[in-house]
Amino acid sequence: MIDSCGGCQYHEYPYKAQVPISGFGFKEFTCDDDVWEIIDLLIQEVIENNAKGGRDFDITSSIKAQIPFFACKNIIFDSSMQKDIQRYVYCKELSVSPYKGTYEEHPAVWVDRFFIIKNCLAKMENNEIKKSRNK
């Protein structure tokens, strides 16, 4: 579900990049934790702007739009999540349970991820519908 970056300018550490938060300037990134620190700040910025401006900016869309300005998109790629997405799609398409047993017997982490994946895929589908309507 994620494309290779093809060796972008932020693919290897260390590097310097402009942080997309006003007044922050340039930062030297030396590891994944540096990138996640900025992502956390961006999340907080979206939450604050939504609260004080009466807006409803989507956090995921905001982060996705700003990542290419300061980090390689593969930093946020998680192969275990890719496997969970594959499991979700497989189970949905074939109408089979991802694990043996009832809902109460499924791992809690899977149940949480199931709803995250479901909501993300629904959001992607809605965005695609909006794009096609605007054409």
Residue pairs with C-beta under 8 A, 6 or more apart in sequence:
1 82
1 85
2 73
2 74
2 77
2 82
3 73
4 74
5 11
5 72
5 73
5 74
8 68
8 72
8 73
9 15
10 17
10 29
10 70
10 71
10 72
11 72
11 74
13 29
13 30
13 31
14 28
14 29
14 30
15 28
15 29
16 26
16 27
16 28
16 29
17 26
17 27
17 29
17 69
17 70
17 71
18 25
18 26
18 69
18 70
19 25
19 26
19 27
19 38
19 41
19 70
20 42
20 66
20 69
20 70
21 38
21 41
21 42
21 45
24 41
27 34
27 38
27 70
28 34
29 35
29 70
29 71
32 75
35 70
35 71
35 75
35 76
36 75
38 70
38 71
39 63
39 67
39 76
42 62
42 63
42 66
43 59
43 63
46 57
46 59
46 62
46 63
47 59
49 55
49 57
50 56
50 57
58 123
60 120
60 123
67 73
67 75
67 76
81 113
84 110
84 113
84 117
85 117
87 98
88 98
88 113
88 114
88 117
88 118
88 121
90 96
91 97
91 98
97 106
98 106
98 110
98 114
99 105
99 106
99 107
99 110
103 111
